[in-house]
């Protein structure tokens, strides 16, 4: 405070500063008092100037540090945005790959189902020919003598030509197959 008065010496202004005690003192306290004997004492104006310089330097350091922190925060925000963008892109890519994989599996399944259906139709076309003993092969098929033989009971059962009991005679009778046709095989 300007024009402050010493508590111990009310007629003297506080013109000095005791750095050891960190307090302003008067000239009598600085020279005559045992309380501040051997302490580091300087003029109050010099101490004030020194503190003003310290405050200016501290403010500059704080300002520089604040700018550094601001740049770091901006950099972190930018990195965070990039990471979010990368995560979004990865998520979209994973979804796309999952869809493509599912489409591939679905297409593969359709092909296999189609192949099985084709084989089933071929077997259904071949079954009457095998049962009837027709020597002419289906269109596009070459049959050897081995292939034209009558199928085994197990094959006929699998094709549904006989029931599970092996009652082949009943099947032949219901389809009008004569006993003489059986001997051809």
MOCOR-V682930 format. One record per residue. RES is the residue in one letter. PSI is psi in degrees with one decimal (NA if undefined). OMEGA is omega in degrees with one decimal (999 if undefined). NEAR is the number of other C-alpha atoms within 8 Angstrom. Layout:
BEGIN
RES	PSI	OMEGA	NEAR
RES	PSI	OMEGA	NEAR
END
This chain:
BEGIN
X	137.2	175.4	3
X	144.3	179.4	3
X	28.2	177.2	6
X	148.1	-175.4	7
X	144.5	179.7	11
X	138.1	178.9	12
X	-36.7	-177.7	5
X	-27.8	-179.1	4
X	84.5	-171.7	9
X	-11.2	179.2	8
X	-1.1	-176.3	6
X	135.6	175.9	10
X	160.5	179.6	11
X	88.9	-176.4	14
X	-5.4	-176.6	11
X	167.5	179.0	14
X	127.8	176.4	14
X	108.0	-178.8	15
X	-29.6	179.7	10
X	-45.4	-179.8	7
X	-10.9	-178.9	6
X	52.8	178.5	7
X	151.1	176.5	7
X	146.6	179.8	10
X	167.3	178.7	12
X	176.8	-178.1	14
X	-35.1	178.9	11
X	-40.1	178.4	9
X	-39.9	-176.7	10
X	-35.7	-173.8	13
X	-44.0	-169.9	7
X	-23.9	-172.4	6
X	136.6	174.0	9
X	-19.2	-177.8	5
X	-33.3	-177.8	5
X	16.8	-178.3	9
X	129.7	179.2	8
X	1.6	179.5	4
X	162.9	177.4	9
X	111.3	-174.7	7
X	138.1	177.6	10
X	169.7	178.9	10
X	147.9	-176.8	9
X	-35.9	-179.8	11
X	-41.7	178.1	8
X	-42.2	179.7	8
X	-40.2	-179.9	10
X	-44.3	177.9	8
X	-42.9	179.3	8
X	-43.2	-179.9	8
X	-37.1	176.9	8
X	-42.1	177.9	8
X	-44.2	178.2	8
X	-42.7	-179.8	8
X	-41.7	178.7	8
X	-44.8	178.8	8
X	-40.3	178.0	8
X	-43.4	178.1	8
X	-41.1	178.8	8
X	-44.4	178.3	8
X	-42.7	179.3	8
X	-41.3	179.8	8
X	-44.8	178.6	8
X	-45.5	-179.7	8
X	-38.9	178.6	8
X	-41.3	177.6	8
X	-41.0	177.3	8
X	-45.7	180.0	8
X	-36.5	178.0	8
X	-44.8	177.9	8
X	-40.8	178.4	8
X	-43.7	179.1	8
X	-42.7	178.0	8
X	-40.7	178.3	8
X	-42.3	178.6	8
X	-39.9	177.2	8
X	-41.2	179.1	8
X	-44.7	178.4	8
X	-40.9	178.5	8
X	-42.9	179.0	8
X	-40.8	178.0	8
X	-42.1	179.4	8
X	-43.3	177.2	8
X	-41.6	179.0	8
X	-43.3	178.7	8
X	-41.0	178.4	8
X	-41.1	178.9	8
X	-45.2	178.6	8
X	-41.9	179.0	8
X	-40.1	179.1	8
X	-45.2	179.0	8
X	-43.1	179.4	8
X	-41.6	179.2	8
X	-41.4	177.8	8
X	-43.7	178.7	8
X	-45.2	179.8	8
X	-38.7	177.3	8
X	-43.7	178.5	8
X	-44.2	179.5	8
X	-41.1	178.4	8
X	-44.1	178.9	8
X	-42.7	177.8	8
X	-41.3	178.5	8
X	-44.4	178.4	8
X	-44.2	178.9	8
X	-43.9	179.2	8
X	-42.6	178.8	8
X	-41.6	178.5	8
X	-43.8	178.9	8
X	-41.5	178.7	8
X	-43.8	179.8	8
X	-41.4	177.7	8
X	-41.7	178.5	8
X	-45.3	178.6	8
X	-44.4	179.5	8
X	-42.6	177.8	8
X	-42.5	178.2	8
X	-43.7	178.9	8
X	-39.4	178.4	8
X	-46.1	179.2	8
X	-38.4	178.8	8
X	-41.4	178.0	8
X	-39.8	179.0	8
X	-36.7	176.8	8
X	-35.3	-176.6	8
X	-28.0	-175.1	9
X	-49.5	179.7	9
X	-34.3	-179.8	8
X	-42.6	-179.7	10
X	-43.6	-178.2	12
X	-42.4	-175.6	8
X	-18.3	179.4	8
X	16.9	178.2	12
X	126.6	-175.4	7
X	-20.9	-176.9	6
X	127.9	-178.6	4
X	156.8	175.3	9
X	159.7	-178.1	7
X	131.0	177.8	4
X	3.5	-178.7	5
X	134.8	175.0	6
X	126.2	-179.1	6
X	133.7	175.7	8
X	170.6	179.7	6
X	-36.5	178.9	6
X	-38.8	-177.3	6
X	-23.2	-176.9	6
X	-4.6	177.3	11
X	156.6	179.0	9
X	134.8	-179.9	8
X	155.7	178.9	9
X	164.8	179.2	6
X	-37.6	-180.0	8
X	-42.9	178.8	7
X	-42.9	179.5	8
X	-37.0	179.7	11
X	-41.5	179.0	12
X	-34.9	179.2	7
X	-7.4	179.3	7
X	19.7	-178.9	7
X	-20.9	175.8	9
X	158.1	178.8	12
X	175.9	-175.3	9
X	-15.2	178.8	6
X	-9.9	-177.8	5
X	26.0	-178.8	8
X	72.6	-175.8	9
X	-35.7	-178.1	9
X	-41.3	179.8	6
X	-39.8	178.5	7
X	-47.2	-178.8	10
X	-41.3	-179.9	10
X	-41.1	-177.7	9
X	-20.2	179.0	7
X	7.6	175.1	6
X	29.5	178.9	6
X	125.6	-178.8	10
X	160.6	179.4	8
X	-31.6	-177.8	6
X	-31.0	179.6	6
X	-30.4	-178.5	10
X	-33.7	-174.4	8
X	-19.1	-179.5	6
X	-26.9	-174.7	6
X	NA	999	8
END
